[in-house]
Amino acid sequence: MKVTLLAYTQPVINEPALAADHNTATFLIEGISRAATHQIVRHRLASVSQESQRYVDLDKGGWGFIMPPAIAANPEARPILDRAWEDLTAAYRALRALGIRKEDARFLLPNAAETRLVLTMNFRAWAHFCWMRCDRAAQWEIRAVALEILRQLHALAPGVFAELAATFLDSPQPEHHP
Ligand SMILES: Cc1cc2nc3c(=O)[nH]c(=O)nc-3n(C[C@H](O)[C@H](O)[C@H](O)COP(=O)(O)OP(=O)(O)OC[C@H]3O[C@@H](n4cnc5c(N)ncnc54)[C@H](O)[C@@H]3O)c2cc1C
């Protein structure tokens, strides 16, 4: 997973409430699963641009899969997922070889399919996102994204993100797995 700050407005307003409303940040988030982006795009105040599976070409090594760490660390579970992904990749290629369009062949792609997206929000909406998604109740992948975004936003505008940083960055919460 990689989070890159693509653009932001430089806060020149010292009042945190005003700065939260009138400043924005845009992040490129890469190397995450469709399972994670499905959750991210639920944040309705964001402007979102996401890579389309209609255009990514498997033959060019276009997409991969995200392996959950808990499965990667389990020597019995990992081969099950590896095998499933090999089977899916073979099935995808077989459909394409039959002339099936990418927009239809993608129907067999799993939640693990790797993707990337660009997200823009104002600081108030980012703060809401971080309150919801840095919490240990959030899924591990979106939580890792949110914690990295919070780190970068706090560096940009410490006044706006001070309480969030104190809550989630200064004393990290343990992982929670339902
Ligand atoms: C731990 C966790 C578990 C979750 N589990 C599920 C689940 O099982 N199933 C599921 O469907 N979702 C689930 N969600 C997603 C959740 O329900 C929200 O869709 C998501 O967190 C977006 O939050 P939001 O709606 O508050 O904020 P955003 O969409 O980011 O909006 C921010 C705020 O703006 C305001 N706002 C935005 N749009 C409107 C509007 N149209 N009208 C009025 N006010 C608006 C609201 O005050 C809102 O809180 C989960 C989220 C978390 C954090």
Ligand as a Chemical Component Dictionary entry (heavy atoms), coordinates in Angstrom:
data_LIG
# 
_chem_comp.id                   LIG 
_chem_comp.type                 NON-POLYMER 
_chem_comp.pdbx_formal_charge   0 
_chem_comp.three_letter_code    LIG 
# 
loop_
_chem_comp_atom.comp_id 
_chem_comp_atom.atom_id 
_chem_comp_atom.alt_atom_id 
_chem_comp_atom.type_symbol 
_chem_comp_atom.charge 
_chem_comp_atom.model_Cartn_x 
_chem_comp_atom.model_Cartn_y 
_chem_comp_atom.model_Cartn_z 
_chem_comp_atom.pdbx_ordinal 
LIG C1  C1  C 0 -16.128 0.050  11.476 1  
LIG C2  C2  C 0 -17.091 0.296  10.343 2  
LIG C3  C3  C 0 -17.961 -0.706 9.929  3  
LIG C4  C4  C 0 -18.852 -0.499 8.871  4  
LIG N1  N1  N 0 -19.695 -1.510 8.501  5  
LIG C5  C5  C 0 -20.594 -1.292 7.509  6  
LIG C6  C6  C 0 -21.510 -2.318 7.109  7  
LIG O1  O1  O 0 -21.530 -3.410 7.662  8  
LIG N2  N2  N 0 -22.385 -2.054 6.106  9  
LIG C7  C7  C 0 -22.419 -0.822 5.469  10 
LIG O2  O2  O 0 -23.233 -0.632 4.561  11 
LIG N3  N3  N 0 -21.559 0.154  5.813  12 
LIG C8  C8  C 0 -20.667 -0.032 6.818  13 
LIG N4  N4  N 0 -19.795 0.963  7.167  14 
LIG C9  C9  C 0 -19.819 2.221  6.400  15 
LIG C10 C10 C 0 -20.630 3.321  7.116  16 
LIG O3  O3  O 0 -21.960 2.918  7.283  17 
LIG C11 C11 C 0 -20.597 4.643  6.282  18 
LIG O4  O4  O 0 -21.203 4.438  5.025  19 
LIG C12 C12 C 0 -19.193 5.129  6.047  20 
LIG O5  O5  O 0 -18.411 5.015  7.196  21 
LIG C13 C13 C 0 -19.257 6.585  5.590  22 
LIG O6  O6  O 0 -19.512 7.346  6.732  23 
LIG P1  P1  P 0 -20.522 8.550  6.777  24 
LIG O7  O7  O 0 -21.772 8.206  6.069  25 
LIG O8  O8  O 0 -20.639 9.072  8.188  26 
LIG O9  O9  O 0 -19.669 9.669  6.094  27 
LIG P2  P2  P 0 -19.453 10.388 4.716  28 
LIG O10 O10 O 0 -20.201 9.826  3.583  29 
LIG O11 O11 O 0 -17.967 10.524 4.637  30 
LIG O12 O12 O 0 -20.096 11.797 5.037  31 
LIG C14 C14 C 0 -19.630 12.571 6.146  32 
LIG C15 C15 C 0 -20.811 13.163 6.865  33 
LIG O13 O13 O 0 -21.467 14.065 5.964  34 
LIG C16 C16 C 0 -22.868 14.013 6.196  35 
LIG N5  N5  N 0 -23.528 13.559 4.974  36 
LIG C17 C17 C 0 -22.943 12.944 3.893  37 
LIG N6  N6  N 0 -23.842 12.691 2.946  38 
LIG C18 C18 C 0 -25.031 13.126 3.423  39 
LIG C19 C19 C 0 -26.355 13.115 2.921  40 
LIG N7  N7  N 0 -26.671 12.631 1.724  41 
LIG N8  N8  N 0 -27.335 13.630 3.703  42 
LIG C20 C20 C 0 -27.065 14.131 4.926  43 
LIG N9  N9  N 0 -25.826 14.163 5.479  44 
LIG C21 C21 C 0 -24.829 13.667 4.732  45 
LIG C22 C22 C 0 -23.118 13.063 7.358  46 
LIG O14 O14 O 0 -23.128 13.801 8.549  47 
LIG C23 C23 C 0 -21.887 12.168 7.298  48 
LIG O15 O15 O 0 -21.593 11.562 8.548  49 
LIG C24 C24 C 0 -18.893 0.781  8.219  50 
LIG C25 C25 C 0 -18.028 1.784  8.639  51 
LIG C26 C26 C 0 -17.136 1.561  9.679  52 
LIG C27 C27 C 0 -16.211 2.701  10.102 53 
# 
loop_
_chem_comp_bond.comp_id 
_chem_comp_bond.atom_id_1 
_chem_comp_bond.atom_id_2 
_chem_comp_bond.value_order 
_chem_comp_bond.pdbx_ordinal 
LIG C1  C2  SING 1  
LIG C2  C3  SING 2  
LIG C2  C26 DOUB 3  
LIG C3  C4  DOUB 4  
LIG C4  N1  SING 5  
LIG C4  C24 SING 6  
LIG N1  C5  DOUB 7  
LIG C5  C6  SING 8  
LIG C5  C8  SING 9  
LIG C6  O1  DOUB 10 
LIG C6  N2  SING 11 
LIG N2  C7  SING 12 
LIG C7  O2  DOUB 13 
LIG C7  N3  SING 14 
LIG N3  C8  DOUB 15 
LIG C8  N4  SING 16 
LIG N4  C9  SING 17 
LIG N4  C24 SING 18 
LIG C9  C10 SING 19 
LIG C10 O3  SING 20 
LIG C10 C11 SING 21 
LIG C11 O4  SING 22 
LIG C11 C12 SING 23 
LIG C12 O5  SING 24 
LIG C12 C13 SING 25 
LIG C13 O6  SING 26 
LIG O6  P1  SING 27 
LIG P1  O7  DOUB 28 
LIG P1  O8  SING 29 
LIG P1  O9  SING 30 
LIG O9  P2  SING 31 
LIG P2  O10 DOUB 32 
LIG P2  O11 SING 33 
LIG P2  O12 SING 34 
LIG O12 C14 SING 35 
LIG C14 C15 SING 36 
LIG C15 O13 SING 37 
LIG C15 C23 SING 38 
LIG O13 C16 SING 39 
LIG C16 N5  SING 40 
LIG C16 C22 SING 41 
LIG N5  C17 SING 42 
LIG N5  C21 SING 43 
LIG C17 N6  DOUB 44 
LIG N6  C18 SING 45 
LIG C18 C19 SING 46 
LIG C18 C21 DOUB 47 
LIG C19 N7  SING 48 
LIG C19 N8  DOUB 49 
LIG N8  C20 SING 50 
LIG C20 N9  DOUB 51 
LIG N9  C21 SING 52 
LIG C22 O14 SING 53 
LIG C22 C23 SING 54 
LIG C23 O15 SING 55 
LIG C24 C25 DOUB 56 
LIG C25 C26 SING 57 
LIG C26 C27 SING 58 
# 
